[in-house]
């Protein structure tokens, strides 16, 4: 007698009541509550560039099958998924300016800690495709500029204005990648 094999995918741990990774509800740490340690050798620069290059694709994947109402509304009164995506785009000029600082400044460009640009941008009235295309283009520019880093520039230290600690260019790029992941995690939680 032939047995029928179930085509329903099994989630490891489901029989023990373990939640699927998308349904886990561990709170996300606030960005301004994060502390950083930068022990990464300059040899990891190619890895960080690859991670940063992949952020637009990861963002696109998160919002690919979402209806507009899912992207532009939130029940908690905070940013919508589309506003989180727009915020990533809004900060690309800051990341670019800070990378430029390593070539010719004495400290890193300060951020607007009120996020006024994102608050006033009206990202929910834009198309998600416009935001995604803008982010992909801006990230491309950042990575093209990162190609100019040499040993002297990539190991030069500048003071981060909010953290009050020295950063190298590789530390700055790590900081950007962590910021990307912070907002991608918010988007994933909101659209999941």
Backbone bond lengths (Angstrom), bond angles and torsions (degrees), N, CA, C in turn:
res aa  C-N    CA-C-N  psi(-1)  N-CA   C-N-CA  omega(-1)  CA-C   N-CA-C  phi
1 X - - - 1.432 - - 1.525 108.10 -
2 X 1.322 115.94 133.05 1.454 121.44 178.52 1.522 110.01 -82.78
3 X 1.298 114.97 136.95 1.467 117.88 176.44 1.521 109.13 -96.04
4 X 1.277 114.94 149.66 1.460 120.79 178.91 1.531 107.74 -92.52
5 X 1.303 115.44 127.94 1.455 120.74 178.88 1.518 108.22 -92.49
6 X 1.299 115.75 130.11 1.459 120.62 179.78 1.521 110.27 -66.99
7 X 1.305 116.59 134.88 1.466 122.11 177.77 1.530 111.36 -94.08
8 X 1.314 117.28 1.14 1.456 120.64 179.01 1.513 108.79 -77.60
9 X 1.344 116.38 123.20 1.466 117.60 -179.80 1.514 110.80 -65.53
10 X 1.313 115.03 142.71 1.461 120.52 179.21 1.515 108.78 -100.56
11 X 1.298 115.04 139.64 1.455 120.90 175.97 1.515 106.69 -101.59
12 X 1.323 115.70 123.79 1.462 119.87 -179.31 1.516 110.16 -55.67
13 X 1.305 116.55 130.87 1.452 121.64 177.83 1.517 113.94 87.83
14 X 1.347 118.22 -5.09 1.460 120.14 -176.74 1.520 111.59 -61.03
15 X 1.325 116.09 -36.09 1.462 118.48 -178.43 1.526 112.26 -68.42
16 X 1.337 117.15 -20.55 1.460 120.25 177.55 1.526 112.03 -95.48
17 X 1.326 118.44 6.01 1.449 121.52 178.77 1.518 113.65 83.40
18 X 1.335 117.89 16.81 1.452 121.11 178.06 1.526 108.29 -76.84
19 X 1.329 116.11 133.83 1.451 120.31 -178.40 1.519 111.82 -71.58
20 X 1.334 115.56 148.31 1.449 122.05 172.91 1.524 107.03 -65.39
21 X 1.347 119.01 143.82 1.462 120.43 -177.77 1.527 114.37 -51.92
22 X 1.335 118.90 -35.30 1.459 120.98 -179.34 1.522 112.69 -70.36
23 X 1.316 118.15 -17.56 1.465 119.35 -177.30 1.523 112.63 -103.00
24 X 1.328 117.51 1.07 1.457 119.35 178.76 1.528 109.79 -65.88
25 X 1.306 115.88 142.60 1.454 118.95 -173.61 1.522 113.49 -118.13
26 X 1.292 118.90 27.90 1.458 121.24 176.48 1.524 107.97 -60.16
27 X 1.337 117.69 131.77 1.467 119.21 -177.92 1.527 111.81 -65.70
28 X 1.322 114.57 146.72 1.458 119.95 177.20 1.524 108.76 -86.21
29 X 1.308 115.71 135.77 1.458 120.57 -179.72 1.528 109.59 -69.64
30 X 1.327 118.18 134.83 1.470 119.98 177.09 1.527 110.57 -60.45
31 X 1.334 116.52 141.46 1.458 121.09 -177.04 1.522 111.48 -58.97
32 X 1.325 117.00 -45.38 1.457 119.45 -177.49 1.526 112.09 -72.91
33 X 1.320 117.83 -6.82 1.459 121.38 174.68 1.520 113.33 -89.76
34 X 1.332 116.31 -8.26 1.465 120.81 -177.86 1.517 111.72 -73.81
35 X 1.304 115.42 144.32 1.458 121.51 169.27 1.525 106.89 -116.10
36 X 1.301 115.95 157.00 1.458 119.66 -174.70 1.518 111.00 -130.22
37 X 1.320 113.29 147.74 1.446 123.40 174.60 1.523 104.23 -129.02
38 X 1.311 117.97 131.78 1.462 120.07 -174.11 1.530 112.24 -119.64
39 X 1.324 117.33 71.08 1.467 119.27 -178.82 1.532 113.82 -92.09
40 X 1.340 117.98 16.16 1.460 120.56 -170.68 1.521 111.83 -81.20
41 X 1.327 117.15 129.43 1.461 120.04 178.29 1.527 110.88 -71.54
42 X 1.326 115.46 152.74 1.467 121.22 -179.16 1.531 111.69 -59.17
43 X 1.321 117.26 -21.15 1.471 120.69 179.32 1.527 112.34 -64.86
44 X 1.338 117.39 -16.86 1.469 120.54 179.11 1.526 112.68 -85.82
45 X 1.317 117.80 0.92 1.459 120.88 -179.74 1.531 112.64 -53.71
46 X 1.335 120.16 -44.97 1.472 118.90 177.69 1.536 112.70 -59.91
47 X 1.328 117.31 -36.00 1.467 120.34 178.30 1.519 111.00 -63.61
48 X 1.340 116.32 -43.73 1.464 119.81 179.81 1.519 111.35 -66.51
49 X 1.314 116.95 -39.36 1.464 119.98 177.59 1.532 109.84 -60.97
50 X 1.310 116.91 -41.14 1.464 120.87 178.52 1.527 110.83 -64.52
51 X 1.317 116.76 -42.88 1.468 121.18 178.70 1.529 110.26 -61.68
52 X 1.329 116.98 -44.66 1.463 121.22 179.87 1.525 111.49 -66.78
53 X 1.303 116.97 -36.48 1.459 120.98 178.83 1.528 111.08 -65.10
54 X 1.317 116.81 -30.06 1.460 120.56 -178.35 1.515 115.10 -81.57
55 X 1.323 118.33 -11.99 1.462 120.15 -176.63 1.527 112.99 -60.42
56 X 1.341 120.90 -45.34 1.472 118.25 178.79 1.533 113.10 -57.13
57 X 1.318 117.65 -40.89 1.470 120.47 179.24 1.529 111.05 -66.27
58 X 1.325 116.85 -39.79 1.468 119.84 178.46 1.525 110.54 -64.77
59 X 1.321 116.45 -40.88 1.464 120.61 177.74 1.524 110.47 -63.51
60 X 1.309 116.79 -46.36 1.473 121.36 179.20 1.520 110.95 -59.26
61 X 1.309 116.81 -41.22 1.466 121.11 179.26 1.527 111.19 -62.94
62 X 1.327 117.03 -40.16 1.470 120.61 -179.19 1.522 112.64 -63.45
63 X 1.319 117.49 -35.49 1.469 119.93 -173.98 1.526 113.48 -103.83
64 X 1.321 116.79 -0.57 1.469 121.68 -172.67 1.524 113.87 -51.46
65 X 1.290 119.16 -49.66 1.465 121.65 -173.84 1.523 113.29 -103.54
66 X 1.314 117.09 18.18 1.464 120.52 -178.27 1.521 110.98 -87.95
67 X 1.307 115.19 138.89 1.459 119.56 173.67 1.528 108.30 -78.12
68 X 1.319 116.21 157.97 1.462 121.04 -175.57 1.523 112.06 -56.56
69 X 1.322 116.88 -40.13 1.472 118.65 -177.74 1.535 111.80 -64.20
70 X 1.316 117.35 -31.33 1.464 120.51 176.90 1.526 110.59 -68.50
71 X 1.322 115.91 -36.56 1.460 120.54 -177.24 1.526 113.49 -78.50
72 X 1.332 116.77 -24.12 1.466 119.48 -171.30 1.526 114.39 -113.46
73 X 1.310 117.86 9.13 1.464 119.61 176.32 1.520 109.75 -132.41
74 X 1.304 114.10 153.98 1.460 120.07 176.06 1.519 107.24 -147.93
75 X 1.292 115.82 146.37 1.454 120.16 -178.53 1.517 113.91 -87.36
76 X 1.331 117.46 -9.14 1.458 118.62 -173.77 1.527 113.94 -103.64
77 X 1.331 117.98 5.48 1.453 120.88 177.87 1.514 114.27 75.40
78 X 1.320 116.94 5.73 1.465 121.26 178.72 1.520 108.32 -101.18
79 X 1.314 116.80 -167.07 1.456 120.11 -178.05 1.520 112.07 -62.09
80 X 1.320 114.90 144.42 1.456 122.24 174.08 1.532 108.34 -80.50
81 X 1.336 117.48 167.55 1.461 118.81 175.11 1.532 112.24 -55.31
82 X 1.325 116.25 -39.45 1.455 120.10 -178.61 1.537 111.05 -68.77
83 X 1.318 117.31 -34.38 1.461 119.97 176.42 1.535 111.06 -69.41
84 X 1.325 117.22 -36.43 1.470 119.73 174.67 1.534 109.36 -61.97
85 X 1.328 116.88 -43.98 1.472 120.50 178.39 1.528 110.17 -63.17
86 X 1.323 116.36 -43.09 1.460 120.44 178.01 1.516 112.18 -63.22
87 X 1.324 116.32 -35.71 1.465 120.68 178.23 1.528 110.47 -63.01
88 X 1.325 117.00 -39.18 1.466 119.25 176.18 1.525 110.22 -58.77
89 X 1.334 116.33 -43.27 1.466 120.75 177.03 1.528 110.88 -64.79
90 X 1.323 117.42 -43.10 1.463 121.89 -177.76 1.524 112.70 -60.05
91 X 1.328 117.84 -31.39 1.462 120.23 -176.36 1.530 114.18 -88.36
92 X 1.312 117.86 -8.69 1.472 119.09 -179.95 1.534 112.57 -57.68
93 X 1.354 120.43 -40.26 1.476 118.34 176.40 1.534 112.91 -61.25
94 X 1.331 117.67 -34.96 1.462 120.70 177.11 1.519 110.39 -66.09
95 X 1.333 117.28 -45.54 1.473 120.35 179.90 1.525 110.04 -61.65
96 X 1.324 116.37 -40.38 1.468 120.96 179.31 1.529 110.09 -64.84
97 X 1.336 116.33 -45.98 1.473 120.68 179.78 1.519 110.76 -60.57
98 X 1.314 116.73 -42.01 1.464 119.42 179.76 1.523 111.93 -66.63
99 X 1.310 116.72 -36.26 1.462 118.76 176.19 1.530 109.93 -64.82
100 X 1.327 116.71 -40.53 1.467 121.33 176.06 1.530 110.96 -61.96
101 X 1.343 116.37 -34.26 1.467 120.20 -179.84 1.523 111.91 -57.08
102 X 1.317 117.46 -32.66 1.462 120.24 -178.94 1.531 112.07 -66.38
103 X 1.323 116.28 -19.22 1.456 119.87 178.95 1.530 112.25 -87.47
104 X 1.356 118.05 -26.24 1.465 116.29 -171.22 1.527 116.61 -156.49
105 X 1.314 121.21 15.36 1.464 121.65 -177.49 1.532 110.76 -119.56
106 X 1.337 115.16 174.41 1.461 120.65 -179.70 1.522 112.60 -105.12
107 X 1.325 116.54 -16.39 1.462 120.44 172.59 1.520 108.03 -152.77
108 X 1.315 116.24 166.07 1.456 121.00 -177.81 1.528 110.83 -76.01
109 X 1.309 115.63 146.99 1.459 122.40 177.04 1.523 109.26 -58.79
110 X 1.314 115.82 135.99 1.473 120.92 -179.73 1.529 110.21 -77.26
111 X 1.313 115.49 146.99 1.469 122.12 176.04 1.520 109.46 -92.14
112 X 1.323 115.45 156.65 1.463 120.87 170.81 1.523 106.17 -84.01
113 X 1.309 117.26 103.48 1.465 121.47 -174.19 1.523 113.29 -72.66
114 X 1.328 117.89 -6.08 1.470 120.73 176.55 1.526 111.60 -88.33
115 X 1.329 117.17 -9.96 1.468 122.79 -177.10 1.528 111.56 56.00
116 X 1.321 116.35 37.83 1.459 122.65 -178.99 1.531 111.82 -56.53
117 X 1.327 117.03 -40.61 1.467 120.21 -177.86 1.525 110.22 -58.71
118 X 1.320 116.88 -46.10 1.463 120.16 179.95 1.519 110.65 -68.08
119 X 1.318 117.27 -41.14 1.465 120.58 -179.39 1.526 112.16 -61.79
120 X 1.333 116.78 -34.40 1.460 120.93 -176.61 1.524 114.19 -96.86
121 X 1.318 117.83 -3.21 1.470 120.86 -172.54 1.522 114.59 -74.41
122 X 1.312 118.18 -21.93 1.464 119.90 -177.64 1.515 112.86 64.89
123 X 1.319 116.98 41.10 1.468 120.55 -176.70 1.525 112.97 -59.93
124 X 1.322 118.04 -29.54 1.469 119.36 -179.06 1.522 112.68 -70.76
125 X 1.319 117.54 -17.58 1.469 119.86 177.81 1.525 112.02 -91.13
126 X 1.322 117.40 -4.16 1.460 122.15 177.80 1.522 109.38 -93.46
127 X 1.321 115.76 167.68 1.464 118.07 173.36 1.528 108.01 -84.39
128 X 1.311 115.52 146.47 1.464 119.64 178.41 1.525 109.75 -62.63
129 X 1.340 117.02 -32.28 1.464 120.32 179.49 1.524 111.14 -63.15
130 X 1.344 117.02 -37.51 1.467 121.54 177.95 1.535 110.21 -63.79
131 X 1.311 116.48 -43.33 1.465 121.22 179.40 1.522 110.66 -65.24
132 X 1.332 116.61 -45.98 1.466 120.91 -179.34 1.524 111.55 -62.13
133 X 1.335 116.78 -43.90 1.465 120.48 -179.67 1.531 110.62 -65.63
134 X 1.334 116.67 -41.09 1.458 120.30 178.16 1.515 111.90 -63.71
135 X 1.326 115.55 -41.49 1.468 119.60 179.79 1.522 110.92 -66.03
136 X 1.325 116.98 -44.24 1.470 120.31 -179.99 1.529 110.38 -60.28
137 X 1.337 117.40 -43.15 1.467 120.93 -179.17 1.530 111.03 -67.09
138 X 1.330 116.64 -42.65 1.465 120.09 -179.66 1.527 111.52 -66.22
139 X 1.320 116.64 -39.56 1.467 119.76 178.92 1.525 110.43 -66.41
140 X 1.329 116.68 -36.74 1.458 120.41 176.37 1.532 109.94 -58.42
141 X 1.340 116.91 -44.49 1.473 121.25 179.00 1.522 111.30 -62.09
142 X 1.333 116.75 -42.54 1.464 120.19 178.63 1.523 110.57 -60.06
143 X 1.322 116.49 -45.37 1.461 120.31 -177.86 1.528 112.08 -69.84
144 X 1.324 116.87 -32.71 1.468 119.31 175.08 1.524 109.74 -64.37
145 X 1.321 117.54 -40.06 1.457 120.91 177.86 1.529 110.70 -67.66
146 X 1.326 117.10 -36.32 1.467 120.95 179.29 1.521 111.45 -64.06
147 X 1.320 118.04 -23.40 1.465 121.13 177.63 1.523 111.81 -63.97
148 X 1.326 116.89 -22.31 1.461 121.09 -177.83 1.525 112.68 -79.33
149 X 1.324 117.31 -7.77 1.461 119.90 -178.31 1.527 110.50 -65.62
150 X 1.310 115.60 129.89 1.455 120.73 172.77 1.524 107.61 -114.32
151 X 1.312 117.68 -177.20 1.459 120.96 -175.84 1.526 110.95 -59.30
152 X 1.334 117.07 -46.15 1.470 120.04 -177.68 1.523 111.33 -63.53
153 X 1.325 116.50 -43.99 1.459 120.47 -178.46 1.517 111.43 -70.78
154 X 1.315 117.50 -40.03 1.463 119.92 -175.61 1.524 113.05 -73.30
155 X 1.328 117.53 -17.20 1.465 119.70 179.65 1.532 112.44 -106.71
156 X 1.315 117.15 -4.04 1.475 121.14 177.21 1.519 108.87 -67.03
157 X 1.327 117.14 138.49 1.462 121.39 -178.82 1.518 110.71 -105.96
158 X 1.346 115.13 136.15 1.459 122.72 174.00 1.517 108.25 -130.02
159 X 1.319 116.04 151.92 1.459 120.84 -178.87 1.521 110.92 -77.02
160 X 1.337 115.84 129.42 1.465 121.03 172.83 1.527 106.94 -80.49
161 X 1.338 118.74 124.08 1.464 120.35 -172.30 1.528 115.77 -62.59
162 X 1.312 118.61 -37.20 1.475 120.11 -178.77 1.517 111.50 -85.40
163 X 1.318 116.88 -44.82 1.461 120.54 -176.49 1.526 112.44 -75.62
164 X 1.322 116.92 -18.75 1.473 122.27 -178.90 1.521 111.48 55.34
165 X 1.318 114.69 43.26 1.460 120.11 177.61 1.518 108.99 -141.33
166 X 1.337 116.89 152.18 1.462 119.24 179.74 1.526 110.95 -72.16
167 X 1.332 115.01 144.53 1.462 122.02 176.33 1.517 108.89 -132.02
168 X 1.319 114.67 143.77 1.456 121.71 169.31 1.526 107.44 -95.77
169 X 1.303 117.64 170.31 1.467 121.04 179.05 1.527 110.59 -58.46
170 X 1.331 117.97 -40.77 1.463 120.14 179.05 1.532 110.11 -64.16
171 X 1.336 117.41 -35.25 1.459 120.65 177.46 1.524 110.40 -66.84
172 X 1.325 115.70 -40.37 1.466 120.25 177.45 1.528 110.52 -60.11
173 X 1.321 117.00 -45.84 1.465 119.97 -179.42 1.527 111.12 -66.30
174 X 1.319 117.24 -35.93 1.467 120.31 174.68 1.529 109.97 -63.18
175 X 1.324 117.10 -42.98 1.460 122.98 178.02 1.534 110.10 -58.31
176 X 1.329 116.76 -43.99 1.468 121.56 178.07 1.528 110.21 -62.05
177 X 1.324 117.02 -45.12 1.471 120.84 -179.68 1.527 111.18 -62.51
178 X 1.321 116.63 -40.02 1.466 120.00 177.25 1.524 111.43 -66.26
179 X 1.330 116.31 -38.23 1.468 120.34 176.83 1.524 109.75 -63.90
180 X 1.329 117.09 -43.75 1.469 120.77 175.52 1.527 110.54 -53.75
181 X 1.330 115.43 -51.88 1.470 120.39 -176.69 1.527 111.64 -62.75
182 X 1.322 116.66 -35.78 1.468 120.81 178.27 1.534 110.10 -58.70
183 X 1.322 116.51 -46.94 1.471 119.27 -178.02 1.526 111.95 -77.53
184 X 1.312 118.22 -31.52 1.475 119.57 174.45 1.527 110.17 -63.94
185 X 1.330 117.40 -37.68 1.464 120.58 177.38 1.524 111.17 -64.28
186 X 1.325 117.47 -39.54 1.462 120.58 175.63 1.525 111.22 -62.88
187 X 1.320 116.25 -45.76 1.463 120.02 179.66 1.520 110.52 -61.00
188 X 1.320 116.36 -46.35 1.463 120.45 -179.86 1.527 111.16 -58.14
189 X 1.303 116.20 -42.42 1.467 120.07 179.11 1.519 110.75 -65.11
190 X 1.316 118.32 -39.51 1.465 121.44 -176.37 1.527 113.04 -75.19
191 X 1.328 117.57 -32.63 1.469 118.98 -179.01 1.522 112.95 -94.97
192 X 1.348 116.47 -12.91 1.462 121.25 -176.46 1.458 111.36 -70.26
